[in-house]
Amino acid sequence: MGIFWACATPRAHPVVEHIPFVGEGELSRLYGVAEELLHTTSGAYEMSVQGRVVAEKLKESGYEVRGLPLAVERLSVDPPRVHWSGPEIILKGGDRHAPSVADDPRFTLLAEHLCTSLVHSGGRVVGAVVRDLTTGAERTLAADTYVVAGGSVLTPQLLWASGIRPDALGRYLCEQTMATCQVALCDDLARQLDEGPAVVEPNLWIPAAEERPWHAQLHRGIFGYAAVPDDVDQRTVIDLVWFSTCDVRRDNAVTFSERVTDPYGLPQPTFHFRPSTADRARADDMVTDMAKAATVLGKFLPGAEPAFLEAGFALHITGTTRMGADARESVVDPYAKVWGLDNLYLGGGGVIPAGIACNTTLTSMALAVRAAEAIAAG
């Protein structure tokens, strides 16, 4: 997530996006810790005139519109400046003015290195083989505890390459169905936009609900899939992005080749994913809902009518190293420790054992905090 992400950090809905194996009270606490680390706020864009106008109009039509929780700090309104949270904010405990953990002499970051395998024996990992990508040199790192957080594809890839192959590895893959459109606000709404030197874009959220099990965001220009000419008032255009989850199914999976390798010499991944009948119906209902919201606001821009994006575009993959209470159906236990290995823990979206419609970062971090606390408790 240090390369690209939209910094959206909403909490999962307790029913629609229920996270099993963690009590509701504890999950709320873990979310709070993650939000503090990420400097999450829902108010950084509350001064957006476009956001206010859009939110008021949608609320009139029965939509529950909120400010989108974001990992960001508003620095100024005019000119509009923000500081987006990234790894450096997490390393500072959520405070960009605090000392960084990276400055602690006990902390070492090996840049341009790739972990190629984990050496394990007797139910424990005893070494991590890393390769310097600039020189090709390899060495083995030894530690008491190992944590792998390489993402929902690369983490199971590393385990597979290391001969750590629980039956559930790579299985139960969930990814969101994603649909977008772009709308030009109707004249009545456009007239309500104030003139001023500062143009603060909207960041709005319609959370999932039991009667509409999909997550919706309203932005401006975040994906740039349909660029608006420079001479058009950008405030009169709004991007709608709707996400629906898929059912948790064992056959949806990422598998790894015994023969073919990727450019780094690790097993080539192949994705096997088929939406269920319920997934398709939910996606159709979601797009109908998105079109309804869009027509409340204005008209579709030519070429930006409602459309599904390619599978995997959301990059919100879950389940490939899923958490569970049964070693036959999961890769890690409820504290993210790999079954059968006493000192190997996993982090990232792959650990999430449920299909969720919202952005996965905050839930991933909440579960990582739980694992970190378990490791620290020893």
Buried (B, 14 or more C-beta within 10 A) or exposed (E): BEEEBBBBBBBBBEEBBBBEBBEEEEBEBBBBBBBEBBBBBBEBBBBBBBBBBBBEBBEEEEBEBEBBBBBBBBEEBEEBEBBBBBEEBBBBBBEBEEEBEEEEEEEEEEEEBBBBBBBBEEEBBBBBBBBBEEEEEEEEBEEEBBBBBBBBBBBBBBBBBBEBBBEBBBBBBBBBBBBBBBBBBBEEBBEBBEEEEBBBBBBBBBBBEEEBBBBBBBBBBBBEBBEBEEEEBBBBBBBBBBBBBBEBBEEBBBBBEEEEEEEEEBBBBEBEBEBEEEBEEBBBBBBEBBBEBBEBBBEBBEEBBBEBBEBBBBBBBBBBBBBBEEBEBBBBBBBBBBBEBEBBBBBBBBBBBBBBBBBBBBBBBBBBBBBBEBBEEE
